[in-house]
């Protein structure tokens, strides 16, 4: 400390005349010798002069006057050129690293093999040779080997997980969506999605973790993965609002299922018992499968398989329908939600062509001559079309609970309307039946249609009992101005009265989305109502995101990539299910710092 004070008190300053006199310049509060590039630590003329006379006087004393000045300028220019070269090299290396991260990110987002990096590099070099040959050598420095791409993907995943870890630390409520499926190597993969909401109503809906199971898939086994994700991702059990599953026994078992074990963990952490929901899309699909459509579906599937499964038959049929400008028949796939309706509709549209083709193949389908059967086919075409429209409304990301439940309630009322109209043979919403009614004199089977609609309505009334149980909460959340105060919890009653009596707040409700409305409420005045609303905003109504990710998993880990490790598969799914935006700062160190969190709203 005393030495520093002494140096400061001496007021050591670099003098311009030392440039020419000793061939030195000032660099970082030190004197830098231009001849040997050595730094002279102490900024005193004595030290600078001693350095010059000891090392360079013999060779440079001959330069005097303008010649000495020119020599100084030349040496200085050479140093700057050298420094510029080093800076340029460093910039090019950083750019090559950033480019490598960008390529790895695109490979991961599209689920492509890591080895595609080398192919992409060859394509880039081929393009640059034609368009900018001077950049070829620079592009060759970009590392895109399989190992490099794998490391880049791992680094990006670590960066994303770190951001999610920070986000999870601020959530007030979160909900989980769970589903399990097997990959191409028969490994059970459990997907865990989170929807978290903080006190500022910022919602993030992300893949929390993927847990791989190589043995049994009991509720206890799956719970271990969920518990690990909760502990490692900066979450607390007591903040869990809801858990949504596919309704399987290992998930929903009362004693040893995942739901039961999760509920115990929440209660042990001091939280209230979470809501438990069966995916609303799965339930809707099960309602459709309750109908006994075998009388119509079996002949249709048998005919489609006869046409599609034999190469010659399929080629001849396709050539036949192309001549009249029609599209092909699709296969029926039981696990696909929309498959049944699409197959029935296409079969009905091509029934005349199919009949001619089958007769030529000496395999006639007698049902095509049966008008009673064709009436049922037309009816099922229209009914499955309505069911498919409901299914499509329930799909999608960022679906909030009130919207999903509203669609179910709406469909229930539509079924009542359908029954009423079909009793009087009104086909306003059954267009296929209306078209067929003009081509036949056979009576529409009213009793069959009413019985089918009644069975479907009963299933819709019973299968959504878990949503009906919280219908009052959904109603309060969706429309707080149409709520009976006396039915509310005591902590909400006073706040709800203040809310309903405010014309300003009511105007905001009418002119903004539900999320924006709750955001606009004063925090201190409606503290309990905010907590209630944020909890329901976090609820998953479906496991749609899990199903969508499983489809991506089947594409990513296929028969040609069956040796893909569980960790790399998880990294690819984590990256592939996220949306990014980039900043201009370089990606330095071990990870891409330029990935910026984009909240979901």
Secondary structure, DSSP 8 states (H G I E B T S, - for coil): -HHHHHHHHTT----TTHHHHHSEEEETTEEEETTT--EESS--HHHHHHHHHHHTHHHHTT--HHHHHHHHHHHHHHHHHHHHHHHHHHHHHHHHHHHHHHHHHHHHHTT--TTHHHHHHHHHHHHHHHH-GGGHHHHHTS---HHHHHHHHHHHHHHHHHHHHHHHTTEEEEEEEEEEEE-TT--EEEEEEEEEEETT--EEEEEEEEEEESS---HHHHHHHHHHHHHHTT--GGGEEEEEE---HHHH-TTTSHHHHHHHHHHHTT----EEEE-HHHHHHHHHHTS--HHHHHHHHHHHHHHHSSHHHHHHHHHHHHHTT--------TTSTTHHHHHHHHHHHTHHHHHHHHHHTT---GGGG-HHHHHHHHHHHHHHHHHHHHHHHH-SSS--HHHHHHHHHHHHHHHHHHHHHHHTT--TT-HHHHHHHTT--S---HHHHHHHHHHHHHHHHHHTHHHHHTHHHHHHHH-TTS--GGGS-HHHHHHHHHHHT-HHHHHHHHTS-HHHHHHHS-TTTTHHHHHHHHHHHT-----HHHHHHHHHHHHHS-GGGTT--HHHHHHHHHHHT---EE-SS---TTS-TTEE---B-
